[in-house]
């Protein structure tokens, strides 16, 4: 957009805005339009939204340029305005993160599946040959239950191992994942054991066998969320 088009877009809500006003905001570093090869300024929709934020802050809240600059810097860093502010701008804050749909919920972690697979069925379902399945067992990545069958978690592990094999990752390379998972499980058990004991004690006093809700699944969910966040952070920093 040309600066004339920007003025036309803003004039209805901000009748006092002028070219010199926009130039001043640019000089103060609050606005950075693009330039054509011949040096003419061009403005994007984002530039216009930024101008609206600045002009509204000045008109409705009398914010000084320093406050506006800090607010714009926060917006540029991914912070968001406070909700429920209507058309008036507000100082940005860190966004509230929603539930990651790619992470299992506590209920999903606590749910047990009735799926039971033989070794042959597991290998066929994941596209793994017998030696690979045996190797995954050897390195502690696959375990059978008391009946000698593999469950749903084993099927997930087998599928992941099969997909990673396409990148040259062998079962022996996956052993650190087993070690890390065991450490996380050990930490969770260490944390929740006192809670279970207290819950059982409270239930006994109240004449109930249920007690408080077992926190194991929720603590595991939080550990998985932490692990995922650390992996994402490492990937972006790397």
N, C-alpha and C positions, 0 to 999 in steps of 0.2 A: 504494500500500500504506500502511496505517496503521503507526504505530510498533510496535503490538502484533504485526502480521503480520511486520514486519521481525525482531523478536525471535524469533518462532517459526521463521523461516527460518534464523536464525543460531545458535539455541540448541544444536543438535546438535554443531556444530563449535566453538562458543565458549560453553560453559555459563556463563561468568562475565560475559557481556555484560549490561548493564542499560540501562534508559532513560536514567539519568543519564550513563552512559558515552557513549551516542550524542549526548545533548545537549551534553556537554563537547566532543566532536569537532566538533560543529556550531559551538560557540562559538569554537573555535580556527580556524575557517575551512576545515577539512578536508572538510566535508560541507555541501551547500547544498540541502536538500529544497525542494520546491515548497510553496505554501500555498494553501488553498482561500479562497474569498471571505470565509469566516467566520474565517480565520486558522489553521485546523488544518494541521499539516504532513502532506504526502503524499510517499511515497518511491517512486522508480521502480526497475526492475530494475538500472539503471546505478548508482543510489545504493547498492543492496545489494551489488553487485560491488565498489564503491569501499570500502564498509565491510569486506568480506572482505579486501581488499588491506591495509587499515590494520591490522585486528586480527591478521592473519597476520604482518605485519611486526613488530608489537609482541611477539607471542607467541614467534615462532621466531627472530627476529633481534635483538630488543630495540632496534629503531631508535628514536631520539628523534623527537619531533614535527617538528623541523626537517628531518631526513632524509626523513621520510615526506612532509612538505609539498613538499620539492623533487622527490621522486619523483612525486607526484601532479601537480605542475605540468608535469613532463616528459611524463607520460601525456596530460595535457590538450592538450599541444602536438604530439601525434602520434607521440611516441617510443614504443617498445615494450619490454617486459621482455626480458631476455636469454633466449634459448632454452635448453631443457634444464634449467630450474630446478624443474620439477615443480610441486607445489602451493605451494612457498615463493616469495614475491615476490623480485624482483631489481631492481636499479637499471635504469631504462629506458635505452635507447640509440637512436640514429637507426636507422630501419629500413633493411634492405638492399633496394634497389629491384630488382625483377625486370625482365626484358626486356619492353619496350613492344611488344605485338603489333601496334600500328599503324605501327611503324617497320620499314623493310626491313632484313634481315640482310645481313651482308657477302657471304654466298653469293648472295643474291638480286641484290645490286648488281653482282656480278661475272658473273652469268649473262647471256648474250646470247640474244635471241629470234630465231626464224626468220621472224617475222611481217613481211611487206612489203606495204604498201598503196599504191594509187594515190591521187592527190589526190581523185578522186571517191569512192573507197571510204572514205577517211578522213573526208571531209565528211559522207557518208551515215551512217557509224557513230556520229559524234559529234553529228549534227544541226546541222551548220554549213553555211552557204552558201559559195559560192566566194569572194566578197569578204572574208568573215571569215577563211577559211583563208589567203588571200593576205595579209591584214593581220597574221595571226599569224606568217607567214614574214617579212614586212617588219620586224617588231619583234624578230626573232631568236628567237621562241619555238618555231618549227617548222623542222626541217631535214630534207632528204632525204639518203639515203645515196648511195654512188657510183653506184648503179643508178637513181637518181631516185625511189626509193620512201621511204615513211614507215614507221618501225618502231613497236615497242610503246610506247616512251617518248613518241613523237609522239601516239599515240592517247590516252595518259593526259593529256597536255597539252591536247589538243583537247576531251576530255570535261570537264576542269576549266574550260576557257575557256567552254564552252557553259553549264555550270552557273552560273558567275559572271556571265554575261551577264544572267541573270534578275534580278540585283541592280544592273544598270546599269553593270557593269564591262566596259569595252571592251578590245580587244587592246592599244591604246596605253597603257592603265593598267597592263598586266602587264609592261611593259618592265623595271621595277626587279627583278622576279624573275629575269629572264635575267641582269641585271648581277650580282645577288647570287650566283647559281649559278656564274657564270664566275669570280667572285672566290674562291669556296670551292674550285672545281676548281683554280684557279691556286695556291692555298695548299697544297692536297694534293699537287699535282705537285712543288712546291718542296720539300716535306718528304720525299716518297718517292723522289725521284730519287737522292739519295745512298744510300738503302737498296738500291735496285735495283743501283746500280753496285757496292756492296760485296758484294751477293749474287752478282752475275755473276763478280766477281773471286774470291770464295771458291769458287764452283762450278768455275771454270777451274783453280784450284790443285788441287782435289780430283778433277779429271778428270770432273766432272759438268756437265751443261748446265742442270740444274734450279735448283740453289742454294736459298736460303731462300725461304719463301713471300712473294709480293708483298703488301705491306701496304696497297696502294692502297684496296681495297674496305673494309677495316677502318677506315682513317682517315676515309674518306668516311662510313661508318656513324656514327662518333663525331661528325663535323661535323653530320650531320643530326640526331642526338640533341641536340646542343648548341643547334642552331637551334630545334628544337621546344620545348626547355625555356625558351629565352629568349622565344619567342612566348607560351607559356603564362604565364610570369611577367609579361610586359607586359600580357596580357589581364586577369589578376587584379589587378594594380596599377592598371590604368586604370579 
